[in-house]
C-alpha cells in the first residue's frame, strides 16, 4: 500500500516517511487509534516505504520488486502477527485469508477478521506459540531487503504473552522494524508500551470519508456526505453502511418510536417480529443509527439546530419530537440502545431483546403519553 492511497491523515503521511529519510526512524512504533481511522493502512504503507529500493520525496516507487511484493503482502521480509483462534494455531495458518482481507478492506475491525476465519463467536488471541514463531522469524537474516518488518495487528490480544517479546523489542536485530497497530492502550502491557514510540492516529474527517466513498463506492456526493455523517470518523463503518444502505433505518427507527410511544402491545410485537428477521449485523447498524439520531437530537434541543448533523427529512422528524421528549428521556433511551447493541453482539434472542426494549421505551415515554 502507498501513502497516497490512504484517506486523509496528511500529517502522518508526511511525518512517517521523514523518519526513514532522516535516519531517525524508531525501531518500534505503536499506531494507536479508533476503529476505521486508517492506522492499519498507514502501517502497511510505512512497511512498504521502508522496504522500497527507490524511495524519493517521501514516496515509495511502487514498481521495484520489493514494492510489488509488499503491495500484495507476500514480501518474505514483511511478517504479520494477528489474532487467531486455537492454542496451537499461529498467524502462519491464516496468511491466505489475511492477505485477502487486507486487499479487500485494510480498515476492517477484529470482529470482521474473526468472522472471515470462521471464528466469529470465539475469543481471538495471540498465543505463546505465535510469540515463539516471531522470535524465530526475526532471528533469520533478511531474504530480499536490507530491512525486516514485523507488523502486529491488535497487540491487545497478546495479553501477558507480550512479555515473551520484551527483549526482542528492546534489543532487536539490526535493521528490524516493529509496527504495532492498536485501539485500546489500556490492554497493552506497560512494559511493551515503554519500549515503543507511540503514534496517535486521529479519526478521519467527514470530507475524507465522503471523498473515499465517492471514489471507491461510486456514490454521489449527497449519498457519501450522508453516510460520512453517520460513520463519525470510521471508514470501516462507512463501508458497512454502504453495504446495508438498502435498509431505511430512519423510517424503521421512527416507526419503532411511534409504536412504543402509543404503547399498543400487538403493534410493538408486530414490529419486533419483523425486525428480528433482518439479521444481527443489520440490527447492529440500525442501533448505531438510533444512537446517532439521539445524539444529534440532543444537540438539536440544546442549540436549536446549530451544528446538528441531520439530513432534511431527519431534521423535520426531530423537530416534531423536540417538544415531547426531554433530556432525561433521551439519556434513558440511549442506555436502552446501548444495552441492545451489547445483547445483539452476544447473540441474545432478538425477539425477547427488542420486545423488552420496546416495553422499557414505552415506560420511559409513558409520562409524555399521559400528559398528552
C-alpha positions as CSV (number, residue, x, y, z in Angstrom):
1,X,0.0,0.0,0.0
2,X,1.2,3.5,-0.8
3,X,0.7,6.6,1.4
4,X,-1.0,8.4,-1.4
5,X,-3.8,5.8,-1.5
6,X,-4.7,6.3,2.2
7,X,-7.7,8.5,3.1
8,X,-6.8,11.7,4.9
9,X,-4.1,11.6,7.7
10,X,-2.0,14.1,5.7
11,X,0.3,15.0,8.7
12,X,1.3,11.4,9.4
13,X,1.7,10.7,5.7
14,X,4.4,13.3,5.7
15,X,6.0,12.6,9.1
16,X,6.4,8.8,8.7
17,X,8.5,8.8,5.5
18,X,10.6,11.6,7.0
19,X,11.6,9.3,9.9
20,X,13.1,6.9,7.4
21,X,14.7,9.6,5.2
22,X,16.3,11.4,8.1
23,X,17.8,8.2,9.6
24,X,15.9,8.8,12.9
25,X,13.3,6.0,12.5
26,X,12.3,4.4,15.8
27,X,12.8,0.6,15.8
28,X,9.3,0.1,17.3
29,X,6.2,2.1,17.0
30,X,2.6,1.7,18.1
31,X,0.0,3.1,15.8
32,X,-2.9,3.9,18.2
33,X,-6.3,5.0,17.0
34,X,-10.0,4.3,16.9
35,X,-11.6,1.7,14.5
36,X,-11.6,2.8,10.9
37,X,-9.2,5.7,11.2
38,X,-6.7,4.1,8.8
39,X,-4.0,3.1,11.3
40,X,-3.5,-0.3,9.7
41,X,-3.4,1.2,6.2
42,X,-0.7,3.6,7.5
43,X,1.3,0.8,9.0
44,X,1.1,-1.2,5.7
45,X,2.3,1.9,3.7
46,X,5.0,2.6,6.3
47,X,6.3,-1.0,5.9
48,X,6.3,-0.8,2.1
49,X,8.2,2.5,2.3
50,X,10.9,1.0,4.5
51,X,11.3,-2.0,2.1
52,X,11.3,0.1,-1.1
53,X,14.5,0.3,-3.1
54,X,13.8,3.6,-4.7
55,X,12.2,6.0,-2.2
56,X,12.0,9.5,-3.4
57,X,10.5,12.7,-1.9
58,X,8.6,10.8,0.7
59,X,7.1,8.3,-1.7
60,X,7.7,4.6,-2.3
61,X,8.3,3.9,-6.0
62,X,5.6,1.3,-6.2
63,X,7.3,-0.6,-9.0
64,X,10.5,-2.1,-7.6
65,X,10.4,-5.9,-6.7
66,X,10.2,-5.0,-3.0
67,X,7.2,-2.7,-3.6
68,X,5.4,-5.1,-5.8
69,X,5.6,-7.9,-3.3
70,X,4.9,-5.6,-0.3
71,X,1.8,-4.3,-2.1
72,X,0.5,-7.9,-2.3
73,X,1.6,-8.6,1.3
74,X,3.8,-11.5,0.1
75,X,7.2,-10.0,0.7
76,X,9.4,-12.5,2.6
77,X,10.8,-9.8,4.9
78,X,7.3,-8.5,5.8
79,X,6.0,-10.5,8.6
80,X,2.5,-10.4,10.2
81,X,1.0,-11.3,13.5
82,X,-2.7,-11.0,14.3
83,X,-5.4,-12.6,16.5
84,X,-6.4,-16.2,15.6
85,X,-8.2,-19.0,17.4
86,X,-6.9,-22.2,18.8
87,X,-4.0,-22.7,21.2
88,X,-1.9,-24.5,18.6
89,X,-2.6,-22.0,15.8
90,X,-0.4,-19.2,14.6
91,X,-0.7,-16.4,12.1
92,X,1.0,-18.6,9.5
93,X,-2.1,-20.8,9.4
94,X,-4.2,-17.9,8.2
95,X,-1.9,-15.9,5.9
96,X,-4.0,-16.6,2.8
97,X,-7.2,-15.3,4.5
98,X,-5.2,-12.4,6.0
99,X,-3.9,-11.2,2.6
100,X,-7.4,-11.5,1.1
101,X,-8.8,-9.4,4.0
102,X,-6.1,-6.7,3.6
103,X,-6.7,-6.4,-0.1
104,X,-10.4,-6.2,0.4
105,X,-10.5,-3.8,3.3
106,X,-7.5,-2.5,5.3
107,X,-9.9,-0.6,7.6
108,X,-11.5,-3.8,8.9
109,X,-12.2,-4.5,12.6
110,X,-11.3,-7.6,14.6
111,X,-14.8,-9.0,14.5
112,X,-14.8,-8.9,10.7
113,X,-11.5,-10.7,10.7
114,X,-12.5,-13.4,13.1
115,X,-15.7,-13.9,11.1
116,X,-13.6,-14.4,8.0
117,X,-11.7,-17.3,9.5
118,X,-14.9,-18.8,10.9
119,X,-14.4,-17.8,14.5
120,X,-17.0,-15.1,14.9
121,X,-18.2,-16.4,18.2
122,X,-14.9,-17.5,19.6
123,X,-12.3,-15.5,21.5
124,X,-9.3,-14.5,19.4
125,X,-5.8,-14.3,20.9
126,X,-2.1,-14.2,20.0
127,X,-0.6,-17.3,21.6
128,X,2.7,-18.2,23.2
129,X,3.4,-20.4,20.2
130,X,2.9,-17.3,18.0
131,X,5.4,-15.4,20.1
132,X,7.9,-18.2,19.6
133,X,7.4,-18.0,15.9
134,X,8.0,-14.3,15.9
135,X,11.3,-14.7,17.7
136,X,12.3,-17.4,15.2
137,X,11.4,-15.4,12.1
138,X,13.2,-12.3,13.2
139,X,16.3,-14.3,14.2
140,X,16.8,-15.1,10.5
141,X,18.7,-12.9,8.1
142,X,16.6,-10.8,5.7
143,X,15.8,-12.5,2.4
144,X,15.5,-9.7,-0.2
145,X,15.5,-6.4,1.5
146,X,18.0,-4.8,3.9
147,X,15.1,-4.5,6.4
148,X,12.8,-6.9,8.2
149,X,9.4,-5.6,9.3
150,X,7.0,-7.2,11.8
151,X,3.5,-5.8,11.9
152,X,1.5,-6.9,14.9
153,X,-2.2,-6.1,14.5
154,X,-4.1,-5.7,17.7
155,X,-1.3,-6.3,20.3
156,X,-4.1,-6.1,22.9
157,X,-4.6,-9.8,22.2
158,X,-1.1,-10.7,23.3
159,X,-2.0,-10.3,27.0
160,X,0.8,-11.5,29.3
161,X,2.4,-13.3,26.4
162,X,3.7,-10.0,25.4
163,X,6.4,-10.5,28.0
164,X,8.0,-13.1,25.7
165,X,8.8,-10.3,23.2
166,X,10.2,-7.7,25.5
167,X,13.9,-8.5,25.0
168,X,13.4,-8.7,21.2
169,X,11.6,-5.3,21.1
170,X,14.2,-3.7,23.3
171,X,17.2,-5.1,21.5
172,X,16.0,-6.0,18.0
173,X,18.3,-7.5,15.3
174,X,19.9,-4.9,13.1
175,X,17.5,-3.3,10.5
176,X,14.4,-4.7,12.1
177,X,11.2,-2.6,12.5
178,X,8.3,-3.4,14.8
179,X,4.9,-1.8,13.9
180,X,2.1,-2.5,16.4
181,X,-1.4,-1.4,15.4
182,X,-3.7,-1.0,18.4
183,X,-7.1,0.5,19.5
184,X,-7.0,0.1,23.3
185,X,-3.8,1.3,25.0
186,X,-5.0,0.1,28.4
187,X,-5.0,-3.6,27.3
188,X,-1.3,-3.5,26.2
189,X,1.4,-4.3,28.8
190,X,3.1,-1.2,30.1
191,X,6.5,-3.0,29.5
192,X,5.6,-3.2,25.8
193,X,4.4,0.4,25.6
194,X,7.5,1.7,27.2
195,X,9.7,0.1,24.5
196,X,7.8,1.7,21.6
197,X,7.2,5.2,20.2
198,X,3.5,6.0,20.5
199,X,1.9,7.4,17.3
200,X,-1.7,8.6,17.9
201,X,-3.8,8.4,14.7
202,X,-6.9,10.8,14.8
203,X,-10.3,9.8,13.4
204,X,-11.0,10.7,9.8
205,X,-12.7,13.9,8.8
206,X,-16.1,13.7,7.3
207,X,-14.9,15.1,4.0
208,X,-12.2,12.5,3.7
209,X,-14.7,9.7,4.3
210,X,-17.1,11.3,1.8
211,X,-14.4,11.6,-0.9
212,X,-13.3,8.0,-0.3
213,X,-16.9,6.7,-0.7
214,X,-17.3,8.7,-3.9
215,X,-14.1,7.3,-5.4
216,X,-14.3,3.7,-4.1
217,X,-18.0,3.1,-4.0
218,X,-19.1,5.4,-6.8
219,X,-21.6,7.2,-4.6
220,X,-23.0,10.6,-5.3
221,X,-21.7,13.4,-3.1
222,X,-25.1,13.7,-1.3
223,X,-25.1,9.9,-0.6
224,X,-21.5,10.0,0.5
225,X,-22.0,13.0,2.8
226,X,-24.9,11.4,4.5
227,X,-23.1,8.2,5.2
228,X,-20.0,10.1,6.3
229,X,-22.1,11.9,8.9
230,X,-23.2,8.6,10.4
231,X,-19.8,7.0,10.2
232,X,-18.4,9.6,12.6
233,X,-14.7,9.2,11.5
234,X,-14.8,5.5,10.9
235,X,-14.3,4.5,7.3
236,X,-14.9,0.8,8.1
237,X,-18.3,1.8,9.5
238,X,-19.0,3.9,6.4
239,X,-18.3,0.9,4.1
240,X,-20.6,-1.2,6.3
241,X,-23.3,1.4,6.0
242,X,-23.0,1.4,2.2
243,X,-23.3,-2.4,2.2
244,X,-26.5,-2.1,4.3
245,X,-27.8,1.1,2.5
246,X,-31.0,-0.7,1.3
247,X,-32.2,-0.6,4.9
248,X,-34.2,2.6,5.6
249,X,-33.1,3.0,9.2
250,X,-34.7,6.4,9.5
251,X,-38.1,5.2,8.7
252,X,-37.7,2.0,10.7
253,X,-36.5,3.9,13.8
254,X,-39.3,6.5,13.7
255,X,-41.9,3.7,13.3
256,X,-40.5,2.0,16.3
257,X,-40.6,5.2,18.4
258,X,-44.2,5.8,17.4
259,X,-45.3,2.3,18.3
260,X,-43.5,2.5,21.7
261,X,-45.0,6.0,22.2
262,X,-48.5,4.7,21.8
263,X,-47.8,1.5,23.8
264,X,-50.2,-0.8,21.9
265,X,-48.8,-4.3,22.5
266,X,-49.7,-6.0,19.3
267,X,-48.2,-3.2,17.2
268,X,-45.0,-3.3,19.1
269,X,-44.9,-7.1,18.8
270,X,-45.5,-6.9,15.0
271,X,-42.5,-4.5,14.7
272,X,-40.3,-6.8,16.8
273,X,-41.2,-9.9,14.8
274,X,-40.3,-8.2,11.5
275,X,-37.1,-6.6,12.9
276,X,-35.9,-10.0,14.2
277,X,-35.7,-11.2,10.6
278,X,-33.2,-8.7,9.3
279,X,-30.1,-10.4,10.8
280,X,-27.6,-9.5,13.5
281,X,-25.3,-7.2,11.5
282,X,-28.3,-5.1,10.2
283,X,-29.7,-4.9,13.7
284,X,-26.3,-3.5,15.0
285,X,-26.3,-0.9,12.2
286,X,-29.8,0.1,13.0
287,X,-29.0,0.6,16.6
288,X,-25.9,2.7,15.7
289,X,-28.2,4.8,13.6
290,X,-30.6,5.1,16.6
291,X,-27.7,6.3,18.8
292,X,-26.6,8.7,16.1
293,X,-30.2,10.1,15.9
294,X,-30.4,10.5,19.7
295,X,-27.0,12.2,19.8
296,X,-27.9,14.7,17.2
297,X,-31.4,15.1,18.7
298,X,-29.8,16.1,22.0
299,X,-27.7,18.7,20.2
300,X,-30.8,20.0,18.5
301,X,-32.6,20.5,21.8
302,X,-29.5,22.3,23.2
303,X,-28.6,24.5,20.3
304,X,-31.9,24.8,18.3
305,X,-30.2,23.3,15.3
306,X,-26.7,24.8,15.1
307,X,-24.2,22.1,14.2
308,X,-26.7,19.3,14.0
309,X,-25.8,16.6,11.5
310,X,-29.3,15.7,10.3
311,X,-30.5,15.4,6.8
312,X,-33.6,17.4,5.9
313,X,-36.1,14.6,6.5
314,X,-34.4,13.7,9.8
315,X,-34.5,17.3,10.9
316,X,-38.2,17.6,10.2
317,X,-39.0,14.5,12.3
318,X,-36.6,15.6,15.1
319,X,-38.2,19.0,15.4
320,X,-41.6,17.3,15.8
321,X,-40.2,15.2,18.6
322,X,-38.4,18.0,20.3
323,X,-41.4,19.3,22.2
324,X,-42.4,16.0,23.7
325,X,-39.1,14.2,24.7
326,X,-36.9,15.7,27.4
327,X,-33.3,15.4,28.3
328,X,-33.8,12.7,30.9
329,X,-35.7,10.5,28.5
330,X,-33.0,10.9,25.8
331,X,-30.5,9.6,28.3
332,X,-32.6,6.6,29.2
333,X,-33.4,5.8,25.6
334,X,-29.7,6.0,24.7
335,X,-28.9,3.5,27.5
336,X,-31.5,1.1,26.1
337,X,-30.0,1.3,22.6
338,X,-26.5,0.6,24.0
339,X,-27.8,-2.3,26.0
340,X,-29.4,-3.7,22.8
341,X,-26.1,-3.5,21.0
342,X,-24.5,-5.4,23.8
343,X,-27.2,-8.1,23.6
344,X,-27.0,-8.4,19.8
345,X,-23.2,-8.8,19.9
346,X,-23.7,-11.7,22.4
347,X,-26.3,-13.5,20.4
348,X,-29.3,-12.6,22.6
349,X,-32.7,-13.8,21.3
350,X,-33.7,-10.8,19.1
351,X,-37.5,-11.2,19.8
352,X,-37.0,-11.2,23.5
353,X,-34.3,-8.5,23.5
354,X,-36.3,-6.0,21.4
355,X,-39.7,-6.7,22.9
356,X,-38.2,-6.0,26.3
357,X,-36.5,-2.8,24.9
358,X,-39.9,-1.7,23.4
359,X,-41.7,-2.1,26.8
360,X,-38.9,-0.1,28.5
361,X,-39.2,2.6,25.9
362,X,-43.0,2.8,26.4
363,X,-42.4,3.0,30.2
364,X,-39.9,5.9,29.6
365,X,-42.3,7.7,27.3
366,X,-45.4,6.9,29.3
367,X,-45.5,10.2,31.3
368,X,-45.5,12.0,28.0
369,X,-48.4,9.9,26.7
370,X,-50.3,10.6,29.9
371,X,-49.7,14.3,29.7
372,X,-50.7,14.5,26.1
